[in-house]
Structure formats: structure tokens, C-alpha cells
């Protein structure tokens, strides 16, 4: 094997976070670090990691595993000003892995967020640094102008990884250089401590109440275009779960926000608990692995946050995702998993029918989950192999 020309390389992890209130973003960061560390070991190359993400809002402390990681905050000024600390730090990187917070490379969350993500990519490639889009959702784009901006942002990327077939189809049609591959969400490899369900005295039903959906989307006006009233669905779901003999109903937050109430899952959970005092609220968690460990103790799970569903699914729990965007549909379809509520096409009765049927067949559904987890591990290997190759090239 050709010896490395560098004793150490610096890898930038862009649009990741060490302490975001969104445990899904932190889960992606921990998983990315595990993939990078393993690749560095195989390549016999020392790596130093710099994490670049939004300035932290204080909703969470840094999760375990990030004690020695350098974190460079991103804000609008740092993106726009030449010579900012952000730009200087990005220029020191030999390789930048950009996860786009998992699903932010889209205009579903508004034009500004997409603009910032696109601008950051061009800052990286302007320095001739290798930019890799780690497995993430690509699109959708309601605006053709936004879509053209997204294509411009990816034009100089070294590699682009889609985390589902729908994103891959978009990339095939819009990424001109063709350096694209399909993988899967990195959070499937997030480590956790499996809980013993057999020893539990009750049947544990976990429900993740997404505050974003519960409070009506951004601005409270059904900005996500749901065909059902998610708040009413949540109440029906809790009433159904509480009526099950020997059931223990847990509300499990997965996104915490100290300054944006419509994003704060604990706020939504406490609103539900006011109506149904017997439900229990899980947490607070020290990080995503802690949350996943707790979720692994459920006998059945349903939720509106995709990474909460991934945490349940990847720990073997029969799961019903409540989809509000195509990122759900594409991901679980790629795992040949047919159990899903589409909140953009179904009404409440149809959604409850899917949930009740999955619960009644939960042993069978658990086998479908196991099959999906095996597929996920296979799909993720494509990205693991690429990271190993990219690290070797960056060290030359």
C-alpha cells in the first residue's frame, strides 16, 4: 500500500452538530464520526475532525462522545463575510463531508435555509477542497429557481450520496457530473444499549409527538400540506393506546428547542399530557444514543420525527412512521418496509387503521423490520467504502 504523504488530515463535517436540540442531527454526527474513525483506522491515517453547524441555542448540552471535538458555529454573518472564522476554518480542511442536517437540502423548510446550505457548499469548493454530500435527502423543490440554485451548489461536488431512491432519481436528473450513489441514512449505525423488553411488566407503546406537526407546521397554517389534523390524530392515538390492556404509554420527544416553540417536542408532549395525565413523558436524554436505547425498550412505536422512527426501527421495534414529506416514503420504501402512514394523503381513520393493523401484527412486522435493518447495513457499506477511499486520497 502506498504510504501516506500526510501524518494527519483534517476532515470537516459540515451541517452536523454536537448539541443540537434535534437529536436526529446529533445522531448523524455521531454516526459519521464512527464511520470516519473506522475508515481512518483501516487506512492507517490520523484524522482530526472539525464540526461545522448552526450556532447552538443551549437547548442541549454536548452529547457524550464530543468532548474533544472542535465545533465551529455557523451564522448568517459568517457565511457572507469574507475572512470570517467559518471560511478560514473550512479552508484548513482536506476533505469536507456535508450531511445537510439530513433533510435541509430542500425548500420544504423555506428559501433562506436552502440558500445558506448552497452558499456553504460553494465556499468549500472555491478553496478546491473535496466536497462530499453524505447520505441525505435531495429535494423536493417546489420552486424551479430553488432547484436551479441546488444544481449550481452541487456542480463541483466530488461525490453526492442520496439516502433514498427518490433522492437518487432527482440526482440522476439534475447532477450533471454524474458522481452520484445511493446509500442510506447514517443513523442506522448509531450505537445504543438494547433494553430487555421481556422483563418489562407492561406492554410499552412509544409515541413521538412531533411539535412541528402538532402545532400546525411553521406559522401554524398547515405549511406542510397535511391531509389530516395531526393534533386530532395524536389524541385518537393516545386514547387507543391507553385502552389496550396492560399498556404503558410513553411520549418520547426527539427535537428540543429553547427558542422555537413550534419545534419543541417536550412542549407538545406536555400539552398532550394535560389532556391524558396517565401518559408518561420520556427524557430528558443525554443524546441520541440515550434516546435510542430507551426507544429500544418499546414493544411498539409510532412517530412524526423521522430519526425517532429510525431509532426505533434500527433497534428492532415494530414501527409505524407518520410521514409528512417524501423523505419518509423514499427511505422506508428502499428498505422494502410497507408499514407507513402518509399524512399528506390519508385521513385520520385511514391512519388509525394502519397503526391498529401494525400493532395487531407486530410480531410479523418485527420480521419485516429485521429484513429492513439488514438491507440498511448493506446500503450503508457503499458509503463506508467511499469514505475509506476518500480519506486515502486526501492523505496523498
Secondary structure, 3 states (H helix, E strand, C coil): CCCCCCCEEEEEEECCCCCCCEHHHHHHHHHHHHHHHHHHHHHCCEEEEEEEEECCCCCCCCCCCCCCCEEEEECHHHHHCCCCHHHHHHHCCCEEEECCCCCCCCCCCCHHHHHHHHHHHHHHHHCCCEEEEEEECCCCCCCHHHHHHHHHHHCCCCEEEECCHHHHHHHHHHCCCCCEEECCCHHHHCCCCCCCCCCCCCEEEEEECCHHHHCCCHHHCCCCCCCCCHHHHHHHHHHHHHCCCCEEEEECCCECCCCCHHHCHHHHHHHHHHHCCCCEECCCCCCHHHHHHHHCCCCEEEECCHHHHHHHHHCCCCEEEEECCHHHHHHHHHCCCCCEEECCCCCHHHHHHHHHHHHHCHHHHHHHHHHHHHHHHHHHHHHHHHHHHHHHHHCC
